[in-house]
Amino acid sequence: MQASDHRPASLIQGGAVFPHGHLTGIDGIEPHEIMFLLDEAEQWIEANRARAKPDKRLAGLTLINAFFENSTRTLLSFEIAGKRLGADVVNMAVAQSSVKKGETLIDTAQTLNAMRADMIVIRHASSGAVRLIADKVDCPVLNAGDGSHEHPTQALLDALTIRRRRGSIAGQRVVICGDILHSRVARSNILALTALAAEVRVVAPATLMPAAIGRMCATPFSDFDAALRGADVVMMLRLQNERMSGAFIPSTREFHLRYGLTPERLALAKPDALVMHPGPMNRGVEIDSSVADSVQSAITEQVEMGVAVRMACLDVLTRRARGMEGWA
C-alpha cells in the first residue's frame, strides 16, 4: 500500500472502515483499519476507568470463549469485555470437552456453529487453527492466539499503549527482544507497528531468530546493547518453552546475561523509554523486577488496554449482525 493510498479512518464511512467478518490476524488488515480499532477502543478506556454503567449493546448475544491452551490474561480480558457489553459469555472447558476424546478440529467447529453462537473467541496450539474454524462457522471469530502464528488483539493493545504513552506510533523506535522464533505476539506486533510506520528492531540469539525476519520489515540484531541505543520502546518476550523441542539456549542464566533487561541495559535506551511485556513474565530471566516495576513500565497498563481493545473488537465485528446502519 502506497502512502498516497492511505485514507484516515475518519474519512471512511460505515462498514468500509472495517469490512472484515473475522479478526484472525493483523496480516491483511490495512493501516487505517488498525487505527480505526484503536480509536474505537479509546471510548472504553474512559468508560471502564469511570466505572460507568455497563453498556448493553451486545445484550442477547452469546460469546463463546473456546481456549484450547491455558490462559489467564487473555481469557479473563475477553470475558470481562463481553460482560461489560452485556453479552452472555460462555467459557468452554476444553479439558472436559470432546476434543480430549479425539474430536477433530472441523467437528469441533461444526459443533460450535450448531450452537448458534454470535461470536467465538479461540485460542489454539496449532498455527492456522483459528482460520480453519472461521471458515466453518457463521459468526465472527476472534483469534486469541494460534500456535506461533498470530495474536492480533495483543498487538492492538500494545499499539494502543504506545500511542497513549508516546503520543504516536509513527517514527517510534521499538525494540522487541526474546524468543522471536516462537512468539505469535512478536509476529503480530511487527505487522501492526511497521504498518503504522514505527521502526522495529528484533533481538534474539541466532537459534531464536526466524530465518525470514528480513521480509517482515524488521531489523534483526543479536547484540541487545546495540539494538537498545535510541530506543523509544523496549518490549520483552518470555522464552516459549512449551513450543521448543531441543536446546535453543545454553541456560536461562546465560540468556539473562546477554538478553535480560536490567536497569543498566535500559539506560542505553532513551531516558523516557517505555518498557513493555505481554506477560506472563519470568522475572530474573528476560526482565529484572526493578525494571518491570519501574515508572517506565507500562505492563499493567497493557492489561487495562486489553479489555478496551477487546470490547472494541467485539462491538465492531457484531455490528452487521445487529443491523447497524452503514454496516451492510
C-alpha positions in Angstrom: 0.0 0.0 0.0 1.5 3.3 -1.1 1.4 6.3 1.3 -0.8 8.2 -1.2 -3.4 5.4 -1.0 -3.9 5.7 2.7 -7.2 7.2 3.9 -7.7 8.1 7.6 -10.5 6.1 9.2 -12.4 9.3 9.9 -12.9 9.8 6.2 -14.3 6.3 5.5 -18.0 5.7 6.2 -19.8 2.6 7.6 -18.7 -1.0 7.1 -15.9 0.2 4.7 -14.0 1.2 7.8 -13.6 -2.4 8.9 -15.0 -4.7 6.2 -13.7 -8.0 7.7 -16.0 -10.6 9.1 -13.4 -12.0 11.5 -10.2 -11.0 13.2 -7.8 -13.9 12.7 -4.7 -11.8 12.3 -3.1 -8.5 11.7 -1.8 -9.7 8.3 -4.2 -8.4 5.7 -5.5 -5.5 7.7 -4.9 -2.0 6.3 -3.2 0.7 8.4 -6.4 2.8 8.6 -8.3 -0.3 9.8 -5.9 -0.8 12.6 -6.2 2.9 13.6 -10.0 2.6 13.5 -9.9 -0.2 16.0 -7.6 1.8 18.3 -9.9 4.8 18.0 -12.9 2.6 18.9 -11.1 1.3 22.0 -10.4 4.8 23.3 -14.1 5.3 24.4 -14.0 2.1 26.5 -10.8 3.1 28.4 -12.5 6.1 29.9 -15.8 4.3 30.5 -14.0 1.5 32.3 -12.0 3.9 34.4 -15.1 5.9 35.4 -16.9 2.6 36.3 -19.7 3.8 34.0 -23.0 1.9 33.9 -22.5 -1.2 31.8 -23.2 -0.7 28.1 -25.7 -3.3 26.9 -25.2 -3.1 23.2 -24.4 -6.8 23.0 -27.4 -7.8 25.1 -29.0 -11.0 23.8 -25.8 -12.1 22.0 -23.8 -15.1 23.1 -20.0 -15.1 23.2 -18.1 -18.5 23.4 -14.5 -18.4 24.6 -13.0 -21.6 23.3 -9.5 -21.8 24.7 -7.6 -24.9 23.8 -4.5 -23.6 25.5 -4.1 -22.3 29.0 -4.6 -18.6 29.5 -5.2 -16.1 32.4 -4.9 -12.6 31.0 -6.5 -13.1 27.6 -9.3 -15.3 28.7 -10.3 -13.0 31.6 -9.9 -10.0 29.4 -12.3 -11.3 26.8 -14.8 -12.5 29.5 -14.8 -9.1 31.1 -15.1 -7.3 27.7 -18.1 -9.4 26.7 -19.8 -8.9 30.0 -19.3 -5.2 30.1 -21.0 -5.0 26.7 -24.0 -7.1 28.0 -23.2 -10.3 26.2 -23.9 -13.8 27.6 -20.4 -15.2 28.0 -19.7 -19.0 28.0 -16.2 -20.3 28.7 -15.6 -23.6 27.0 -13.9 -26.1 29.4 -11.6 -27.8 26.9 -10.1 -30.2 29.4 -13.6 -31.7 29.8 -14.6 -31.3 26.1 -14.8 -33.9 23.3 -11.5 -32.5 21.9 -9.8 -34.6 24.6 -11.6 -37.6 23.3 -10.2 -37.3 19.8 -12.7 -35.0 18.1 -11.3 -33.3 15.1 -11.0 -29.5 14.8 -13.5 -29.5 11.9 -16.0 -31.4 14.0 -15.5 -29.0 16.9 -16.1 -26.1 14.5 -19.3 -27.7 13.3 -20.4 -28.3 16.9 -19.8 -24.7 17.9 -21.6 -23.5 14.8 -24.6 -25.7 15.6 -24.9 -23.9 18.9 -25.7 -20.6 17.1 -23.1 -18.5 18.9 -23.0 -14.9 17.9 -19.2 -14.6 18.4 -16.4 -17.1 19.1 -13.0 -16.3 20.6 -10.5 -19.1 20.0 -7.0 -19.8 21.3 -5.3 -22.9 19.9 -1.9 -24.5 19.9 -1.8 -25.1 16.2 -1.0 -22.2 13.8 -3.9 -21.8 11.3 -6.5 -23.5 13.5 -8.4 -20.3 14.1 -8.6 -19.5 10.4 -9.9 -23.1 9.7 -12.7 -22.7 12.3 -13.5 -19.2 11.0 -14.1 -20.7 7.6 -16.6 -23.3 9.0 -18.8 -21.1 11.2 -21.5 -18.4 10.5 -20.4 -15.8 13.1 -17.4 -13.6 13.8 -14.3 -15.4 15.1 -11.6 -13.6 17.0 -8.1 -15.1 17.3 -6.8 -15.1 20.9 -3.5 -16.7 19.7 -2.9 -19.7 17.4 0.4 -21.5 17.8 3.4 -19.4 16.7 1.3 -17.6 14.1 -0.6 -14.5 15.4 -2.2 -12.8 18.4 -3.9 -9.8 16.9 -5.6 -8.3 19.9 -2.3 -8.3 21.8 -0.7 -6.3 19.0 -3.6 -3.9 19.0 -3.5 -3.3 22.8 0.3 -2.9 22.6 -0.1 -0.3 19.8 -2.8 1.5 21.8 -0.5 1.6 24.9 2.4 3.0 22.8 0.2 5.6 21.2 -1.2 6.8 24.5 2.1 6.9 26.3 4.3 8.1 23.5 1.8 10.3 21.7 2.1 8.5 18.4 3.3 5.2 16.8 4.8 6.6 13.6 8.5 7.2 14.0 8.9 5.3 17.3 11.9 3.0 17.5 10.5 -0.2 19.1 12.9 -3.0 20.2 11.4 -6.4 20.6 13.7 -8.8 22.5 13.4 -12.5 23.4 12.1 -15.6 21.7 11.2 -14.1 18.4 11.0 -17.5 16.6 8.1 -19.0 18.6 6.3 -15.8 19.5 2.9 -15.0 17.9 3.0 -11.8 19.9 6.2 -10.7 18.1 4.8 -11.5 14.7 1.5 -9.6 15.2 3.4 -6.7 16.8 5.9 -6.5 13.9 3.0 -6.5 11.4 1.0 -3.8 13.2 3.8 -1.5 14.2 5.5 -1.5 10.8 2.1 -0.9 9.2 1.8 2.2 11.4 5.3 3.5 10.4 7.2 2.5 13.5 10.8 1.4 13.2 11.0 -2.2 14.6 14.2 -3.9 15.8 14.1 -7.5 16.9 16.7 -9.0 19.1 17.4 -12.7 19.8 20.1 -15.3 19.7 20.5 -16.9 16.3 18.7 -20.0 17.4 15.6 -17.9 18.3 15.6 -15.6 15.3 13.3 -16.5 12.3 15.2 -17.0 9.0 12.8 -14.9 7.1 12.7 -12.0 9.5 14.1 -9.6 6.9 10.9 -9.9 4.8 8.8 -8.5 7.7 10.4 -5.0 7.5 12.1 -5.5 11.0 15.8 -5.1 11.5 17.4 -8.1 13.3 20.1 -7.8 16.0 22.0 -10.3 18.0 23.6 -7.7 20.2 20.9 -6.4 22.7 23.0 -3.4 23.7 23.4 -2.2 20.2 19.7 -2.5 19.4 18.8 -0.5 22.6 20.5 2.6 21.6 18.0 5.3 20.9 15.0 3.1 21.6 11.7 4.7 22.4 10.0 1.4 23.4 11.5 -1.9 24.7 9.2 -4.9 24.6 10.4 -8.1 26.3 9.2 -11.6 25.5 9.4 -14.7 27.5 11.0 -17.9 26.4 8.3 -20.1 24.8 9.5 -23.3 26.4 6.2 -25.1 25.6 6.9 -24.7 21.8 10.5 -25.7 22.0 11.9 -29.2 21.2 15.6 -29.4 21.9 18.0 -26.9 23.4 17.7 -23.4 21.9 19.8 -21.7 24.6 22.6 -22.9 26.8 20.8 -21.9 30.0 18.4 -19.3 31.4 21.3 -17.8 33.3 23.3 -17.1 30.1 20.2 -15.9 28.4 19.7 -13.3 31.1 23.3 -12.2 30.9 23.0 -11.5 27.2 19.3 -10.7 26.7 17.8 -9.8 30.1 16.5 -6.2 30.5 18.4 -4.8 33.5 18.5 -1.2 34.7 22.0 -0.9 33.2 20.7 -2.0 29.8 17.6 0.1 29.9 19.9 3.2 30.4 21.2 2.6 26.8 17.7 3.5 25.5 16.2 6.9 25.6 15.7 8.3 29.2 11.9 8.1 28.9 11.8 4.7 27.0 8.7 2.7 27.6 9.1 -0.9 29.0 6.5 -3.4 27.9 5.9 -7.2 28.3 2.8 -9.2 27.2 3.0 -11.5 30.2 3.4 -13.8 31.9 6.8 -12.5 33.0 9.8 -14.6 34.0 11.4 -12.2 36.4 15.1 -12.6 36.5 15.2 -14.2 33.1 14.1 -11.8 30.4 13.4 -8.9 32.8 14.5 -7.7 36.2 11.9 -6.9 38.8 13.3 -3.4 39.3 12.6 -2.7 35.6 9.3 -4.4 35.4 8.0 -2.4 38.4 9.7 0.9 37.5 7.9 4.2 36.5 8.9 3.4 32.8 7.0 0.2 32.8 3.6 0.1 31.1 3.0 -3.6 31.8 -0.1 -3.2 33.9 -1.4 -0.5 31.5 -1.2 -3.1 28.8 -3.6 -5.3 30.7 -6.0 -2.4 31.0 -5.8 -1.6 27.3 -6.5 -5.2 26.6 -10.0 -5.0 28.0 -10.8 -1.8 26.0 -9.4 -3.3 22.7 -11.4 -6.5 23.1 -14.5 -4.5 23.8 -13.9 -2.6 20.6 -13.3 -5.7 18.5 -16.4 -7.5 19.8 -18.5 -4.4 19.2 -17.2 -3.8 15.6 -17.4 -7.4 14.5 -21.0 -7.8 15.6 -22.3 -4.5 14.0 -23.6 -6.2 10.9 -25.4 -8.8 12.9 -27.0 -6.1 14.9 -28.2 -4.3 11.8 -26.3 -1.1 12.4 -26.7 1.4 9.6 -23.8 1.6 7.2 -22.5 -1.9 8.1 -24.0 -3.8 5.2 
